[in-house]
Amino acid sequence: MLAPTRELAIQVAEAFQKYAVHLPGFHVLPIYGGQSYYPQLQALKRGVHVVVGTPGRVIDHLDRGTLDLSELRCLVLDEADEMLRMGFIDDVENVLKKTPETRQVALFSATMPSQIKRIAQTYLKDPVEIAIKSTTTTAANIRQRYWSVSGVHKLDALTRILEAESFDAMIVFARTKLGTDELAEKLSARGISAAAINGDVQQQQREKTIQNLKDGKIDVLVATDVAARGLDVDRISHVLNYDIPYDTESYVHRIGRTGRAGRKGEAILFVTPRERGMLRAIERATRQPIEPMELPSVETVNEQRVSRFLGKISDALESSDLSLFRDMVERYEREKNVPAVEIAAALAKLVQGDNPLLLTPPPAQPKYAREERDGPREHRGQATRKFNERDNASNSGAHRQDYRQDAPRPDARRADPRPPREYERAAPTPRHEERQYTPPSATRPVNAAEAFFDDEAPAPRQERSHERSQERAPRGESDVGMETFRIEVGHSHGVQPGNIVGAIANEADLESRYIGRIDIRDDYTLVDLPEGMPRELMEHLKKVRVSGHPLRIQRAAPGDLEGGRSRRPGGPGAPRPGGHKPHGGPRPGGPGGPRGAHTGPRKPFKPR
């Protein structure tokens, strides 16, 4: 039997053992990469009735001559479409070619792409296709909820859910290997028993981690899609999609890790504003609505923490001999003349250590931070509009968005006058010929699944209401001081202002109107941002990629400010349309002005 992953091979082998419990002398052997050859060779020499393996390791044994298929009676291909997706289809065909003509082949696949159909027609004899139809692709006993990412960082939101939600064990899905490691480390630092599995984890460590999950030694497993494939642990009551999957099938496989064998399960999905299209696609594919959930409040989390702390006190009172400690407290009370309640409070503080027992409410956002966005689009007309509805897909730093030419661009500057407007919408995706401006090395294909993420097209420019546009504060009318930063992308990288604004606005959670002058030069760019930005935020922005290159942002040196301005029509140093704007000052208004420019007087940025 061929299976796409090591976990699935182990799971199937265990199932064979359970089914054959009343067959004395039955032997099954899982073989897969990452495990030593020695125990596999010893078992093959003794002889086995069933071999369950991954294609690569099966090919290795065939080439070594340690696996003999001459008397093979039945070959099963499990999750054939997944083996195709993972690039194992050539190995599968090589195995099929080395099997006797008399064998029977059974092929199982969730979908039937053309290559899988070709294999069925080539290697199966008079095959009969059996399709299992169901009204839904997810179990009805799994409650599905989503949280709209806004205001609170995803890591903080996950921490609140873990503390307030009643669960036995949870799988948290991240998109990347690095993301799983970073997220598991950050959860562990917050006192949560978490571990990560991904394709880079050695098989021995992987098996140990899964066993720890089964034994209750860890409660949270952070995993990638491939690493969790076929994972079946009874304790898993919750699945949380920290990063939304790129396709609906992956979502179904993810939440299938809970609610197994008729048990109830919980599935939670984090959704950023630009991912709502994928949310609707998942609802259509599963034929089930996914209900919104309220993030547990700070007060709720604190109540849970206090309750757990008091519970520990009750447990200690009931199960321990406290006579020695009682005598010590009474002695301290007599000698120091300190009330017993004060002594108890000091002891509780010693037990808690440096970790604060209670969460503090999140600080008020700085004036240049973006507002939270909740509710339908039509109900948000009175709020200041953000430049771009992208959000950081993983606040842990695991998934860095690459802001390229194929991303939605901000409104292009126009030479014709237009009425002022209250908010800015993301411009429609550029035409095909405009996308070619990015060098081939910095581009990536856009597949159909990713199209779900940008489903909210902007309204035509001429339909915007002139009356509603009077309230928006003009760009530059702020008491936030500005300073100039250097980022390591420029004309040579094919970058455009919209890519830079989109990256900084989303990753720094910064409204675009607080992003000042952008001066793109040959191999770097100068950009004005609010002064006093936190060091942690600067470290995060250094890793953000634009047109395939990290920003590596830093405060501009005096030498960076010298030299010509960005190349524009009319020659080097030509002023931008609408007039020249001095460094650090407000953008001029008028025709051809900046994004969302307004006519009228301007105030310069005031220093803090």
Residue pairs with C-beta under 8 A, 6 or more apart in sequence:
1 12
1 50
1 51
1 52
1 53
1 75
1 76
1 78
2 53
2 54
2 55
2 58
2 75
2 76
2 77
2 78
2 83
2 92
2 95
3 9
3 12
3 52
3 53
3 54
3 78
3 79
3 230
4 54
4 55
4 78
4 79
4 82
4 83
4 86
4 88
4 229
5 54
5 82
5 226
5 227
5 229
5 230
6 32
6 33
6 34
6 35
6 54
6 203
6 206
7 206
7 210
7 227
7 228
7 229
7 230
7 231
8 78
8 79
8 229
8 230
9 30
9 31
9 32
9 52
9 53
9 54
9 230
10 30
10 32
10 207
10 230
11 230
11 231
11 232
12 30
12 52
12 78
12 230
13 28
13 29
13 30
13 50
13 52
16 26
16 28
16 50
16 52
17 26
17 28
20 26
20 28
26 49
27 43
27 46
27 47
27 48
27 49
27 50
28 48
28 49
28 50
28 51
28 52
29 40
29 43
29 44
29 48
29 50
29 51
29 52
30 52
30 53
31 40
31 51
31 52
31 53
31 54
31 57
31 58
31 61
32 53
32 54
32 57
32 203
33 54
33 56
33 57
33 203
34 202
34 203
34 204
34 206
35 203
35 204
40 57
40 61
41 66
44 51
44 61
44 66
44 67
51 58
51 67
53 61
54 88
55 83
55 88
55 91
55 92
55 95
56 88
56 91
58 67
58 91
58 95
59 91
59 94
59 95
61 67
62 69
62 94
62 95
62 98
69 98
69 99
69 100
70 100
71 100
72 99
72 100
72 103
73 102
73 103
73 104
74 103
74 104
74 105
74 106
75 95
75 96
75 99
75 103
75 104
75 105
75 106
76 105
76 106
76 107
76 108
77 83
77 92
77 105
77 106
77 107
77 108
77 109
77 119
78 108
79 108
79 109
79 110
79 229
80 92
80 107
80 108
80 109
80 116
80 119
81 109
81 110
81 111
81 112
81 113
81 116
82 110
82 229
83 89
83 92
84 113
84 115
84 116
86 226
89 115
89 119
92 119
93 119
93 123
96 105
96 119
96 123
105 123
105 124
105 125
107 116
107 119
107 120
107 124
107 127
109 116
110 249
111 249
112 120
120 127
120 129
121 127
135 287
136 286
136 287
136 288
137 252
137 285
137 286
137 287
138 144
138 252
138 255
138 256
138 286
138 288
139 256
139 259
139 265
140 288
141 259
141 262
141 263
141 264
141 265
142 255
142 258
142 259
142 264
142 265
142 266
142 267
143 264
143 265
143 266
143 267
144 255
144 267
144 269
144 286
144 288
144 289
144 290
144 291
145 266
145 267
145 268
145 269
145 290
145 291
145 292
145 293
146 268
146 269
146 270
146 271
146 279
146 290
146 291
146 292
146 293
147 157
147 268
147 269
147 270
147 271
147 292
147 293
147 295
148 271
148 272
148 273
148 292
148 374
149 157
149 270
149 271
149 272
149 273
149 391
150 273
150 372
150 373
150 374
151 362
151 365
151 372
152 160
152 295
152 362
153 395
154 242
154 270
154 392
154 394
154 395
154 396
155 183
155 186
155 395
155 396
156 362
157 270
157 295
158 172
158 187
158 240
158 242
158 270
159 187
159 190
159 192
160 295
160 296
160 298
160 300
160 301
161 240
161 268
161 295
161 296
162 170
162 187
162 192
162 220
163 296
163 301
163 304
163 305
164 296
164 300
164 301
164 304
165 238
165 266
165 296
167 219
167 237
167 238
167 266
168 219
168 235
168 236
168 237
168 238
169 213
169 216
169 218
169 219
169 220
169 221
169 233
169 235
169 236
169 237
169 238
170 219
170 220
170 221
170 236
170 237
170 238
170 239
170 240
171 220
171 221
171 222
171 223
171 228
171 231
171 236
171 238
171 239
171 240
171 254
171 257
171 258
172 183
172 194
172 220
172 221
172 222
172 223
172 240
172 242
173 222
173 223
173 224
173 225
173 228
173 239
173 240
173 241
173 242
173 243
173 245
173 254
174 180
174 183
174 222
174 223
174 224
174 242
174 243
174 394
174 396
174 398
174 399
175 224
175 243
175 245
175 246
175 393
175 394
175 398
175 399
176 224
176 394
176 398
176 399
177 198
177 199
177 200
177 224
178 398
179 224
179 242
179 243
179 394
179 396
179 397
179 398
179 399
180 196
180 197
180 198
180 222
180 223
180 224
180 227
180 398
181 196
181 198
181 222
182 396
182 397
182 398
183 194
183 196
183 222
183 242
183 394
183 396
183 398
184 194
184 195
184 196
184 220
184 222
186 396
187 194
187 220
187 222
188 194
191 355
192 219
192 220
193 217
193 218
193 219
193 220
194 218
194 219
194 220
194 221
194 222
195 209
195 212
195 213
195 218
195 220
195 221
195 222
196 209
196 221
196 222
196 223
197 206
197 209
197 210
197 221
197 222
197 223
197 224
197 227
197 228
198 223
198 224
198 226
198 227
199 224
199 226
199 227
201 209
201 227
206 227
209 218
209 221
210 221
210 231
210 233
212 218
213 221
213 233
213 235
213 236
214 233
214 234
214 235
216 235
221 228
221 236
222 242
223 231
225 245
225 250
225 253
225 254
228 254
228 257
229 253
231 257
232 257
232 260
233 257
234 260
234 261
234 263
236 257
236 258
236 260
236 265
237 258
237 263
237 264
237 265
237 266
238 258
238 265
238 266
238 267
238 268
239 254
239 255
239 257
239 258
239 265
239 266
239 267
239 268
240 267
240 268
240 269
240 270
241 251
241 254
241 255
241 267
241 268
241 269
241 270
242 270
242 394
242 396
243 270
243 393
243 394
243 398
243 399
244 251
244 269
244 270
244 271
244 272
244 275
244 278
244 279
244 393
245 251
245 254
245 278
246 278
246 447
246 449
246 450
247 449
248 278
248 281
248 282
248 284
248 285
248 286
249 285
251 269
251 282
251 285
251 286
252 285
252 286
254 267
255 265
255 267
258 265
258 266
258 267
259 265
268 293
269 279
269 282
269 290
271 278
271 279
272 389
272 390
272 391
272 392
272 393
273 373
273 389
273 391
274 389
274 390
274 391
274 453
274 454
274 456
275 452
275 453
276 455
276 456
277 451
277 452
277 453
277 454
277 455
277 456
278 449
278 452
278 453
279 290
280 452
280 455
281 452
282 290
283 289
283 290
298 359
298 360
298 361
298 362
301 359
302 358
302 359
305 357
305 358
305 359
306 357
306 358
309 348
309 352
309 357
316 322
329 340
329 343
329 344
332 338
332 343
333 339
333 340
333 343
365 371
366 480
366 530
367 478
367 479
367 480
367 514
368 478
368 480
368 510
368 511
368 514
368 530
369 509
369 510
369 511
370 386
370 505
370 509
370 510
370 511
371 383
371 384
371 386
371 511
373 380
373 383
373 386
373 389
377 456
381 422
381 423
381 468
382 471
383 423
384 422
384 423
384 472
384 473
384 511
384 513
385 422
385 423
385 424
385 425
386 424
386 505
386 511
386 512
387 410
387 424
387 426
387 501
387 502
387 505
387 511
387 512
387 513
387 595
388 408
388 410
388 426
388 501
388 502
388 505
388 506
388 512
389 426
389 456
390 401
390 407
390 502
390 505
390 506
391 506
392 399
392 401
392 506
392 507
392 509
393 399
393 401
397 540
397 543
400 543
400 544
400 545
401 503
401 506
401 507
401 544
401 545
402 444
402 545
402 546
402 547
402 548
403 499
403 500
403 502
403 503
403 544
403 545
403 546
403 547
404 438
404 442
404 443
404 444
404 499
404 546
404 547
404 548
405 430
405 434
405 435
405 437
405 438
405 442
405 443
405 494
405 496
405 499
405 547
406 429
406 430
406 435
406 438
406 443
406 444
406 446
407 498
407 499
407 502
408 426
408 427
408 428
408 429
408 454
408 498
408 502
409 426
409 427
409 430
409 496
409 498
409 499
409 502
410 424
410 426
410 427
410 497
410 498
410 501
410 502
410 512
410 595
411 424
411 425
411 427
411 595
411 596
412 427
413 576
413 577
413 578
413 592
413 593
413 594
413 595
414 591
414 592
415 577
415 591
415 592
416 591
417 590
417 591
418 461
419 464
419 466
419 469
420 466
420 469
420 470
420 472
420 596
420 597
420 598
420 599
421 464
421 466
421 468
421 469
421 472
421 596
422 465
422 468
422 469
422 470
422 471
422 472
423 472
423 596
424 512
424 595
424 596
425 458
425 459
426 458
427 458
427 498
428 457
428 458
429 454
435 443
437 494
437 496
438 494
438 547
439 493
439 494
441 548
442 493
442 494
442 547
442 548
442 549
443 548
472 596
472 598
473 513
474 589
474 597
474 598
474 600
474 602
475 513
475 586
475 587
475 594
475 595
475 596
475 597
475 598
476 516
476 585
476 586
476 587
476 602
476 603
476 604
476 605
477 586
477 602
477 603
478 513
478 514
478 605
478 606
479 605
479 606
479 608
480 514
480 530
480 531
480 605
480 606
480 608
481 530
481 531
481 532
481 605
481 606
481 607
481 608
482 516
482 528
482 529
482 530
482 531
482 584
482 605
483 528
483 529
483 530
483 531
483 555
484 517
484 526
484 527
484 528
484 555
484 556
484 560
484 561
484 583
484 584
485 526
485 527
485 528
485 529
485 553
485 554
485 555
485 556
486 524
486 525
486 526
486 553
486 554
486 555
486 556
486 557
486 560
487 500
487 524
487 525
487 527
487 546
487 551
487 552
487 553
488 523
488 524
488 549
488 550
488 551
488 552
489 495
489 500
489 524
489 525
489 546
489 547
489 549
489 551
490 520
490 521
490 522
490 523
490 524
490 525
491 520
491 521
491 522
491 523
491 566
491 567
492 522
492 523
493 523
493 546
493 547
493 548
493 549
494 547
495 520
495 525
495 546
495 547
496 520
497 518
497 520
499 546
499 547
500 515
500 518
500 520
500 525
500 527
500 546
501 512
501 515
501 518
501 595
503 544
503 545
503 546
503 551
504 510
504 515
504 527
504 529
504 541
504 544
505 511
505 512
505 515
507 540
507 541
507 544
508 533
508 537
508 540
508 541
510 529
510 530
512 595
513 596
514 529
514 530
515 527
515 528
515 529
516 527
516 528
516 529
516 584
516 587
516 605
517 526
517 527
517 528
517 581
517 583
517 584
517 587
518 525
518 526
518 527
518 528
519 525
519 526
519 527
519 565
519 566
520 566
520 567
521 563
521 564
521 565
521 566
524 560
525 566
526 556
526 560
526 561
528 583
528 584
531 607
531 608
532 608
538 553
538 554
541 551
541 553
542 550
542 551
542 552
542 553
542 554
543 550
543 551
544 550
544 551
545 551
561 583
564 572
564 573
565 572
565 573
565 574
568 574
568 575
568 576
576 592
577 591
577 592
577 593
578 587
578 588
578 589
578 590
578 591
578 592
578 593
578 594
578 597
579 588
579 590
580 588
581 587
581 588
584 604
584 605
585 604
585 605
586 602
586 603
586 604
586 605
587 593
587 594
587 597
587 602
588 597
588 602
589 597
589 598
589 599
589 600
589 602
590 597
590 599
